[in-house]
């Protein structure tokens, strides 16, 4: 089964600065991982906008 979920998550000012610093100093891929980790930690605050699932056959 494949599940695809899109979330809407708003960064506060501190998180925005952290993201910008990571992106400028470490690059786009590290910035993506930073956001992924942040959202995983705060998933209870995320609003699911769209969820899809498909059975792999």
Phi and psi in degrees as GROMACS dihedral restraints (atoms count N, CA, C in turn):
[ dihedral_restraints ]
;  ai    aj    ak    al  type     phi  dphi    fc
    3     4     5     6     1  -111.1    20    10
    4     5     6     7     1   129.5    20    10
    6     7     8     9     1  -118.1    20    10
    7     8     9    10     1   128.5    20    10
    9    10    11    12     1  -117.5    20    10
   10    11    12    13     1   126.5    20    10
   12    13    14    15     1  -130.1    20    10
   13    14    15    16     1   135.9    20    10
   15    16    17    18     1  -110.3    20    10
   16    17    18    19     1   134.7    20    10
   18    19    20    21     1  -121.7    20    10
   19    20    21    22     1   153.3    20    10
   21    22    23    24     1  -113.9    20    10
   22    23    24    25     1   120.3    20    10
   24    25    26    27     1  -137.8    20    10
   25    26    27    28     1   123.3    20    10
   27    28    29    30     1   -99.1    20    10
   28    29    30    31     1   127.0    20    10
   30    31    32    33     1   -81.5    20    10
   31    32    33    34     1   140.2    20    10
   33    34    35    36     1   -81.9    20    10
   34    35    36    37     1   178.2    20    10
   36    37    38    39     1   -61.4    20    10
   37    38    39    40     1   -40.8    20    10
   39    40    41    42     1   -64.6    20    10
   40    41    42    43     1   -44.0    20    10
   42    43    44    45     1   -64.3    20    10
   43    44    45    46     1   -38.4    20    10
   45    46    47    48     1   -60.6    20    10
   46    47    48    49     1   -45.1    20    10
   48    49    50    51     1   -64.1    20    10
   49    50    51    52     1   -42.4    20    10
   51    52    53    54     1   -60.8    20    10
   52    53    54    55     1   -44.6    20    10
   54    55    56    57     1   -61.0    20    10
   55    56    57    58     1   -46.7    20    10
   57    58    59    60     1   -61.4    20    10
   58    59    60    61     1   -41.0    20    10
   60    61    62    63     1   -64.1    20    10
   61    62    63    64     1   -44.4    20    10
   63    64    65    66     1   -62.4    20    10
   64    65    66    67     1   -45.8    20    10
   66    67    68    69     1   -62.9    20    10
   67    68    69    70     1   -43.8    20    10
   69    70    71    72     1   -69.2    20    10
   70    71    72    73     1   -39.3    20    10
   72    73    74    75     1   -90.8    20    10
   73    74    75    76     1   -29.1    20    10
   75    76    77    78     1  -120.4    20    10
   76    77    78    79     1   -15.7    20    10
   78    79    80    81     1   107.2    20    10
   79    80    81    82     1   173.5    20    10
   81    82    83    84     1   -65.1    20    10
   82    83    84    85     1   -42.6    20    10
   84    85    86    87     1   -63.7    20    10
   85    86    87    88     1   -43.8    20    10
   87    88    89    90     1   -65.0    20    10
   88    89    90    91     1   -35.5    20    10
   90    91    92    93     1   -64.0    20    10
   91    92    93    94     1   -40.2    20    10
   93    94    95    96     1   -60.9    20    10
   94    95    96    97     1   -47.0    20    10
   96    97    98    99     1   -63.8    20    10
   97    98    99   100     1   -36.1    20    10
   99   100   101   102     1   -59.2    20    10
  100   101   102   103     1   -48.3    20    10
  102   103   104   105     1   -64.1    20    10
  103   104   105   106     1   -42.3    20    10
  105   106   107   108     1   -59.0    20    10
  106   107   108   109     1   -46.8    20    10
  108   109   110   111     1   -65.0    20    10
  109   110   111   112     1   -42.6    20    10
  111   112   113   114     1   -60.1    20    10
  112   113   114   115     1   -46.2    20    10
  114   115   116   117     1   -67.6    20    10
  115   116   117   118     1   -39.6    20    10
  117   118   119   120     1   -62.1    20    10
  118   119   120   121     1   -37.4    20    10
  120   121   122   123     1   -69.8    20    10
  121   122   123   124     1   -32.4    20    10
  123   124   125   126     1  -112.0    20    10
  124   125   126   127     1    24.8    20    10
  126   127   128   129     1   -57.5    20    10
  127   128   129   130     1   -27.9    20    10
  129   130   131   132     1   -65.8    20    10
  130   131   132   133     1   -17.7    20    10
  132   133   134   135     1   -93.5    20    10
  133   134   135   136     1   -11.0    20    10
  135   136   137   138     1   -79.1    20    10
  136   137   138   139     1   144.6    20    10
  138   139   140   141     1  -104.8    20    10
  139   140   141   142     1   117.7    20    10
  141   142   143   144     1   -73.9    20    10
  142   143   144   145     1   120.9    20    10
  144   145   146   147     1   -89.9    20    10
  145   146   147   148     1   -39.8    20    10
  147   148   149   150     1  -152.4    20    10
  148   149   150   151     1   135.2    20    10
  150   151   152   153     1  -132.0    20    10
  151   152   153   154     1   133.4    20    10
  153   154   155   156     1  -132.7    20    10
  154   155   156   157     1   147.3    20    10
  156   157   158   159     1  -139.8    20    10
  157   158   159   160     1   149.4    20    10
  159   160   161   162     1  -139.0    20    10
  160   161   162   163     1   135.5    20    10
  162   163   164   165     1   -78.1    20    10
  163   164   165   166     1   128.7    20    10
  165   166   167   168     1   -81.5    20    10
  166   167   168   169     1   125.6    20    10
